[in-house]
Amino acid sequence: MTPRKKLEGLVAATVTPMTPDGQINLSVIHQYVDYLVREQNVKNVFELSVLVVSKTSVCGPDLRSCVVLCYVETVNGTTGEGLSLSIWERKQLAEEWMSQGKDKLDHVIIHVGALSLMESQELARHAAAIGASGIAVIAPSFFKPTNKDELLGFLQKVASEAPEIPFYYYHIPTLTGVKIRVEELLDGIREHIPTFQGVKFSDTDLLDLAQCINKNEREQFVFLYGVDEQLLSALAIGADGAVGSTYNYLGRKTNLMLQAFAKPDLALARKYQFLTGEFLSFVIKLGFGVAQTKAVMTFVSGIPMGPPRLPLVSASEEFITKAKAKLESIPWPDGDFIPMSVWK
């Protein structure tokens, strides 16, 4: 794996495979890596706990002159049920993604956020020790930081435990309840965290994102957008790429949207964005979360992702039937449909 390359493009937020009795299933990680590389062109991992990204350059007049079509896996993050796993399980997953991704993945970014500062620091040290390309941290969400200084203090204490590798902040206020604007947080951040590299921005506040990009252009921070159905809007204001769960199974289609945006062919890019939104709008009405994402990944990839961990419960058969039919029916502009269970 090649460290220190700028993290750009498309990032898949990975799920954590589990056995029927709710234990993490490390035995299918190698299949998962191969599926993402072969079928979704993913060669970088953002392991919230792991991030995987694949690189293909598509140069054009926009998107900072060149789109690097990357796919990143976030492991042990929101989609990966990271905060529902034990520290031991998170370490096992990180090690397995590092092992299986060797010579296949370009970046492995490990999410080390936790409610406990000491646990987060322990995970940061472990990530550095196993050779991760970087670490990411979500804000603690039980006892919450209430202002910039409190949040920055927590992040700095974690980052200092892995002083040789890049650090990313994972901003997702709808889940953490921490609504400190990223624009405010980034002001002078490298004075406190010299390894700070960028943000996974999972919020619909595009004004905040735009101000972050505009005010920090000289710093060359990386801004990866985390709301899949609004990605095209984020690209238009300068986002470097995206992190999302749909890129596990719609990665190729989103790649085509990125290519269209870079040409630029905005009409075609909008078609792909609208169709992604059509699918998400459909499944959200049925009830869509981590469990349902695991079900979709299972029927698309053919790899058993298993159930979620309690208190989440498995997707219903009704959801699976309806979601599969909807995904198969979408008329993508390239003329191809989403094949089911293509990986063998």
C-alpha positions in Angstrom: 0.0 0.0 0.0 1.3 3.4 -0.9 1.0 6.0 1.9 0.8 9.8 1.7 -1.1 9.9 -1.6 -4.0 12.4 -1.4 -7.2 10.7 -0.7 -9.8 11.5 -3.4 -12.8 10.2 -5.3 -15.3 7.6 -4.3 -15.3 5.8 -0.9 -17.4 2.8 0.0 -18.5 2.7 3.7 -18.2 -1.0 4.3 -20.5 -3.1 6.4 -19.1 -5.6 9.0 -19.9 -9.1 8.0 -21.4 -11.2 10.8 -22.3 -14.8 11.4 -26.0 -15.8 12.0 -25.3 -15.7 15.7 -24.0 -12.1 15.6 -20.2 -12.7 15.7 -17.9 -10.8 13.3 -17.2 -13.0 10.2 -13.6 -12.4 9.3 -13.7 -15.3 6.8 -15.4 -13.4 4.1 -13.3 -10.2 4.2 -11.1 -11.6 1.4 -14.2 -12.1 -0.8 -15.4 -8.6 0.1 -12.0 -7.0 -0.9 -12.0 -8.9 -4.2 -15.6 -8.0 -4.9 -14.9 -4.3 -4.4 -11.7 -4.4 -6.5 -13.2 -6.5 -9.3 -16.8 -5.3 -9.5 -16.6 -1.8 -8.0 -12.9 -0.8 -8.8 -12.2 -0.1 -5.2 -8.6 0.1 -4.1 -8.6 2.4 -1.1 -10.1 1.6 2.3 -11.4 4.1 4.8 -11.9 1.9 7.8 -14.2 3.9 10.0 -12.6 1.6 10.9 -11.3 1.0 7.3 -11.3 3.0 4.1 -10.6 1.5 0.7 -10.1 3.5 -2.5 -9.4 2.6 -6.1 -7.9 5.0 -8.5 -8.7 5.9 -12.1 -8.0 9.4 -13.4 -10.6 11.2 -15.5 -9.3 14.7 -16.4 -11.5 17.6 -17.3 -11.9 21.3 -16.8 -13.7 20.9 -13.5 -13.3 19.1 -10.3 -9.9 20.6 -9.8 -8.8 19.6 -13.3 -8.9 15.9 -12.6 -11.3 13.4 -11.1 -9.6 10.5 -9.3 -12.3 7.9 -9.3 -11.6 6.2 -6.0 -13.5 3.8 -3.8 -13.0 3.8 -0.1 -14.3 1.4 2.5 -15.1 2.7 5.9 -14.8 -0.2 8.3 -15.9 0.0 12.0 -17.7 3.2 11.2 -21.5 4.0 11.1 -22.3 1.5 8.3 -19.8 -1.0 9.9 -21.5 -0.8 13.3 -18.1 0.3 14.8 -19.5 1.6 18.0 -21.4 -1.6 18.6 -18.2 -3.7 18.4 -15.7 -4.4 21.2 -12.2 -2.9 21.0 -10.9 -6.4 20.4 -13.3 -6.9 17.5 -12.4 -3.6 16.0 -8.7 -4.4 16.1 -9.4 -7.8 14.5 -11.3 -6.2 11.7 -8.6 -3.6 11.1 -5.9 -6.3 11.0 -8.0 -8.4 8.6 -8.6 -5.5 6.2 -4.9 -4.6 6.3 -3.9 -8.2 5.6 -6.4 -9.0 2.9 -5.9 -5.6 1.3 -2.2 -6.0 0.9 -1.1 -5.4 -2.7 -4.7 -4.7 -3.6 -5.6 -1.5 -1.8 -3.9 1.8 -1.9 -5.1 3.4 1.4 -6.4 1.9 4.6 -7.8 4.6 6.9 -8.9 3.2 10.3 -11.7 4.8 12.3 -10.7 4.9 16.0 -13.5 7.0 17.5 -15.1 5.8 20.7 -17.0 7.2 23.7 -14.0 6.6 25.9 -10.9 8.7 25.2 -8.6 6.0 26.4 -10.2 3.4 24.1 -9.9 5.8 21.2 -6.3 6.4 22.0 -5.7 2.6 22.2 -7.2 2.1 18.8 -5.1 5.0 17.4 -1.9 3.4 18.6 -3.0 0.0 17.2 -3.8 1.5 13.8 -0.4 3.1 13.6 1.3 -0.1 14.7 -0.3 -2.2 11.9 0.7 0.3 9.3 -2.6 2.1 8.5 -2.5 5.0 6.1 -4.3 7.2 8.5 -6.9 7.4 11.3 -10.4 9.0 11.5 -12.3 10.0 14.6 -16.0 10.7 15.2 -17.1 13.1 18.0 -18.1 11.4 21.3 -21.9 11.3 21.4 -22.9 10.5 25.0 -21.0 13.2 27.0 -20.8 15.6 24.1 -18.3 18.4 23.4 -20.3 21.7 23.5 -17.9 24.0 21.8 -14.9 24.0 19.5 -12.2 23.9 22.2 -13.8 20.8 23.9 -14.0 18.9 20.6 -10.6 20.0 19.5 -9.1 18.9 22.9 -10.6 15.4 22.4 -9.4 15.1 18.8 -5.9 16.3 19.7 -5.5 13.7 22.4 -6.4 10.9 20.0 -4.3 12.2 17.1 -1.2 12.6 19.3 -1.2 8.8 19.8 -0.5 8.3 16.1 1.8 11.2 15.3 3.3 9.8 12.1 0.1 9.2 10.1 -2.7 11.5 8.7 -5.7 12.3 10.8 -9.3 12.9 9.6 -12.3 14.2 11.4 -15.6 12.4 10.8 -18.5 14.9 11.0 -22.0 13.4 11.3 -24.1 15.6 13.6 -27.4 13.8 12.9 -26.0 10.8 14.8 -23.6 12.4 17.3 -25.7 15.4 18.2 -22.5 17.5 18.0 -23.4 20.4 15.8 -20.2 22.4 16.0 -19.6 23.8 12.5 -16.6 22.4 10.7 -15.7 25.8 9.4 -15.1 26.9 13.0 -13.3 23.7 13.9 -10.8 24.0 11.1 -9.7 27.5 12.0 -6.1 27.0 13.1 -6.5 23.2 13.5 -3.0 22.3 12.4 -1.6 24.3 15.3 -3.1 21.7 17.5 -3.1 18.6 15.2 -0.2 18.8 12.8 -1.2 15.6 11.1 -4.7 16.9 10.3 -5.6 16.0 6.7 -9.3 16.4 6.1 -12.9 15.7 6.9 -15.6 13.1 6.1 -18.5 15.6 5.9 -21.8 13.7 6.5 -24.2 16.6 6.8 -26.6 18.4 4.5 -25.3 21.8 5.5 -23.6 22.7 2.2 -23.0 26.2 3.3 -20.7 24.9 6.0 -18.9 22.6 3.6 -18.5 25.4 1.0 -17.0 27.7 3.6 -14.6 25.0 4.7 -13.4 24.5 1.1 -13.2 28.2 0.3 -11.3 29.2 3.4 -8.9 26.2 3.4 -7.8 26.0 -0.2 -4.2 26.8 0.6 -4.1 24.0 3.3 -5.1 21.4 0.7 -7.4 19.6 3.2 -9.4 16.7 1.8 -13.2 17.0 1.9 -15.1 13.8 1.4 -18.9 14.2 1.3 -21.1 11.6 3.1 -24.6 12.2 1.9 -24.9 10.0 -1.2 -28.1 11.5 -2.6 -26.5 15.0 -2.6 -23.1 14.2 -3.9 -23.4 16.1 -7.1 -24.1 19.3 -5.2 -21.1 18.8 -3.1 -18.9 18.2 -6.1 -20.1 21.4 -7.6 -18.7 23.4 -4.7 -15.4 21.6 -4.6 -15.6 18.4 -2.6 -12.7 16.0 -3.4 -14.8 12.9 -3.3 -17.4 11.0 -1.2 -17.8 8.3 1.5 -21.0 6.4 1.4 -22.7 3.0 1.9 -24.3 3.0 -1.6 -20.9 2.9 -3.3 -20.7 -0.7 -2.1 -23.2 -1.6 -4.8 -23.7 1.5 -6.9 -20.0 2.4 -7.2 -19.7 1.8 -10.9 -22.8 4.0 -11.5 -21.5 6.8 -9.3 -18.2 6.5 -11.1 -20.1 7.3 -14.3 -21.6 10.3 -12.7 -18.2 11.5 -11.7 -16.9 11.1 -15.2 -19.9 13.0 -16.6 -19.3 15.8 -14.1 -15.7 16.0 -15.1 -16.4 16.3 -18.9 -18.5 18.3 -18.1 -21.9 16.8 -19.0 -24.1 18.0 -16.2 -27.3 16.7 -17.8 -25.9 13.1 -17.7 -24.4 13.6 -14.2 -27.8 14.7 -13.0 -29.5 11.6 -14.5 -27.2 9.3 -12.4 -27.8 11.4 -9.3 -31.5 11.4 -9.7 -31.7 7.7 -10.3 -29.6 7.0 -7.2 -32.0 9.3 -5.3 -35.0 7.4 -6.8 -33.7 4.2 -5.3 -32.8 5.7 -1.9 -36.2 7.5 -1.7 -37.9 4.2 -2.3 -36.0 2.2 0.3 -36.1 5.0 2.9 -39.9 4.9 2.8 -39.7 1.1 3.5 -37.3 1.8 6.4 -33.6 1.9 5.5 -30.6 1.6 7.8 -27.5 -0.6 8.5 -29.5 -3.8 8.5 -31.1 -3.0 5.1 -27.8 -2.0 3.7 -26.4 -5.4 4.7 -29.3 -7.1 3.0 -28.8 -5.2 -0.2 -25.1 -5.9 -0.2 -25.8 -9.6 0.3 -28.2 -9.9 -2.7 -26.1 -7.8 -5.0 -22.6 -9.2 -4.2 -23.6 -12.8 -3.2 -21.4 -12.5 -0.1 -23.3 -13.3 3.1 -23.1 -10.1 5.3 -25.2 -11.5 8.0 -27.5 -9.8 10.5 -26.7 -6.5 12.3 -25.9 -6.5 16.0 -28.7 -5.8 18.5 -30.5 -3.5 19.1 -30.7 -3.4 15.3 -32.7 -6.2 13.7 -32.4 -7.9 10.3 -34.2 -6.6 7.2 -37.6 -8.2 6.5 -38.2 -10.5 3.6 -40.7 -7.9 2.3 -38.0 -5.3 2.2 -35.5 -7.5 0.4 -38.0 -8.5 -2.2 -39.1 -4.9 -2.9 -35.6 -3.4 -2.8 -34.2 -6.0 -5.1 -37.0 -5.5 -7.6 -36.6 -1.7 -7.5 -32.8 -1.9 -8.0 -33.2 -4.2 -11.0 -35.8 -2.0 -12.6 -33.8 1.3 -12.7 -33.1 2.4 -16.3 -29.5 3.6 -15.9 -28.3 5.9 -18.8 -25.5 3.5 -19.7 -28.1 0.8 -20.5 -26.8 -1.7 -17.9 -28.8 -2.9 -14.9 -27.4 -3.8 -11.5 -26.5 -7.5 -11.7 -27.4 -9.5 -8.6 -24.9 -11.8 -6.9 -22.3 -11.3 -9.7 -19.3 -12.3 -7.5 -18.2 -15.9 -7.4 
